Amino acid sequence: MNKINILKITNVITIIGVVCLGVSNHEYIKQNKQLKKENLRQEKVIKKQRQELTYNVKNLDLQSGNILKTKKFTLEYYDDNKKDFHMVVYPNDKNLRVVSEQGVGAKGIEIESVPSDFKGTTTIIK
């Protein structure tokens, strides 16, 4: 009789152990899924941050689709991976607009922000 009681107790302990192991395994799987979701979300955030460059970077390595945001303006860069590229520059203050000039001997385009009611136009000097 004593052996039967010990066997019953052993079976009950084994069943309790298996149930506890199943519950802890279920919690582990649940936490693992949550971590994977969080990692995917963080990867999306990092990818977005790579596209939105900060203004204090000295040497910019722009790639097509990059957006450069500063306190005063936003620059969008697009490249067709060949020779051609184009940039869109616009002020963050909606009451302003940008005009540009390019002159003889200029190394690039001079861009200036002006009030939105400014009557001037873009001037190209040859």
Secondary structure, DSSP 4 states (H G I P E B T S, - for coil): -HHHHHHHHHHHHHHHHHHHHHHHHHHHHHHHHHHHHHHHHHHHHHHHHHHEE-TT-SS----TT-EEE-SSEEEEEEE-SSS-EEEEEEESSTTEEEEEEE-TT-SS-EEEEEETT-----EE--
